[in-house]
Amino acid sequence: MVQFSPLSDKKLQECDPRLQILCNKVLQIYDVMILCGHRDKATQNSLHDEGLTQVHWPNSKHNETPSMAVDMAPYPLDWKDTKRFYFLAGLMFATADQLGFKIRWGGDWSMDMDFEDQKFNDLVHFELIDS
């Protein structure tokens, strides 16, 4: 069984158990890394100030304990190869559907399947939606 690196695993452990299950299943299909699980106040607000997130503490699903969001990227990380991020999103949606979880992706915030209407793309961001 393929496993996350110790650093990725540590970040994933900060996430809701459903995200842990989802990410571990996707890892068996596609090599990925966890960039972020939970964010404390200082980290969240710093990322906002840098323009890397749209919300201040405590308004991100990353700010909940456990985190209801995970930032995950294809490994090795290449920010310019966006096709790999879209492929990963498809795997995440298909796997989440098989598991009975609903997720939102930072590449389609409105969840309308229109990837061109985003004002802020966050292709590594996945969050649970409780129904």
For each residue, the residues with C-beta under 8 A, 3 or more apart:
1: 28
2: 27 28 31
3: 9 27
4: 8 9 12 23 24 27 33 34
5: 8 9 33
6: 9 10
7: 10 11 34
8: 4 5 11 12 33 34
9: 3 4 5 6 12 13 34
10: 6 7 13 14
11: 7 8 14 15 34 35 36 37 70
12: 4 8 9 15 19 20 23 24 34 37 70
13: 9 10 20 37
14: 10 11 37 38 65 66 67
15: 11 12 19 20 23 37 38 66 67 68 69 70
16: 19 20 66 67 68 128
17: 20 21 66
18: 21 22 99 101 128
19: 12 15 16 22 23 67 68 69 70 126 128
20: 12 13 15 16 17 23 24
21: 17 18 24 25 99
22: 18 19 25 26 92 95 96 99 101 103 126
23: 4 12 15 19 20 26 27 32 34 70 72
24: 4 12 20 21 27 28
25: 21 22 28 29 95 99
26: 22 23 29 30 32 72 88 91 92 95
27: 2 3 4 23 24 30 31 32
28: 1 2 24 25
29: 25 26 91 95
30: 26 27 74 87 88 91
31: 2 27 74 75
32: 23 26 27 72 73 74 75 88
33: 4 5 8 72 73 74 75 77
34: 4 7 8 9 11 12 23 37 70 71 72
35: 11 71 72 73 124
36: 11 39 62 70 71 124
37: 11 12 13 14 15 34 62 66 67 70 71
38: 14 15 62 63 64 65 66 67
39: 36 43 44 47 57 60 62 63 67
40: 43 44 57 63
41: 44 45 57 58 63
42: 45 46
43: 39 40 46 47
44: 39 40 41 47 48 53 55 56 57 58 60 62 63
45: 41 42 48 49 56 57
46: 42 43 49 50
47: 39 43 44 50 52 53
48: 44 45 51 52 53 54 55 56
49: 45 46
50: 46 47
51: 48
52: 47 48
53: 44 47 48 60 122
54: 48 120
55: 44 48 59 60
56: 44 45 48 59
57: 39 40 41 44 45 60 63
58: 41 44 63
59: 55 56 63
60: 39 44 53 55 57 63 69
61: 64 67 68 69 127 128
62: 36 37 38 39 44 67 68 69 71
63: 38 39 40 41 44 57 58 59 60 67
64: 38 61 67 68
65: 14 38
66: 14 15 16 17 37 38
67: 14 15 16 19 37 38 39 61 62 63 64 70
68: 15 16 19 61 62 64 127 128
69: 15 19 60 61 62 125 126 127 128
70: 11 12 15 19 23 34 36 37 67 125 126 127
71: 34 35 36 37 62 122 124 125 126
72: 23 26 32 33 34 35 88 92 124 126
73: 32 33 35 77 85 88 123 124
74: 30 31 32 33 77 78 81 84 85 87 88
75: 31 32 33
76:
77: 33 73 74
78: 74 81 84
79:
80:
81: 74 78 84 85
82: 85 86 123
83: 86 87
84: 74 78 81 87 88
85: 73 74 81 82 88 89 107 123 124
86: 82 83 89 90 107 115 123
87: 30 74 83 84 90 91
88: 26 30 32 72 73 74 84 85 91 92
89: 85 86 92 93 105 107 108 123 126
90: 86 87 93 94
91: 26 29 30 87 88 94 95
92: 22 26 72 88 89 95 96 103 105 126
93: 89 90 96 97 103 105
94: 90 91 97 98
95: 22 25 26 29 91 92 98 99
96: 22 92 93 99 101 102 103
97: 93 94 100 101
98: 94 95
99: 18 21 22 25 95 96
100: 97
101: 18 22 96 97 128
102: 96 128 129 130 131
103: 22 92 93 96 126 127 128 129
104: 108 109 111 126 127 129
105: 89 92 93 108 123 125 126
106: 109 120 121 122 123 124 125 126
107: 85 86 89 115 118 121 122 123
108: 89 104 105 111 112 113 114 115 118
109: 104 106 118 120
110: 114 117
111: 104 108
112: 108 117
113: 108
114: 108 110 117
115: 86 107 108 118
116:
117: 110 112 114
118: 107 108 109 115 121
119:
120: 54 106 109
121: 106 107 118
122: 53 71 106 107 125
123: 73 82 85 86 89 105 106 107
124: 35 36 71 72 73 85 106
125: 69 70 71 105 106 122
126: 19 22 69 70 71 72 89 92 103 104 105 106
127: 61 68 69 70 103 104
128: 16 18 19 61 68 69 101 102 103
129: 102 103 104
130: 102
131: 102
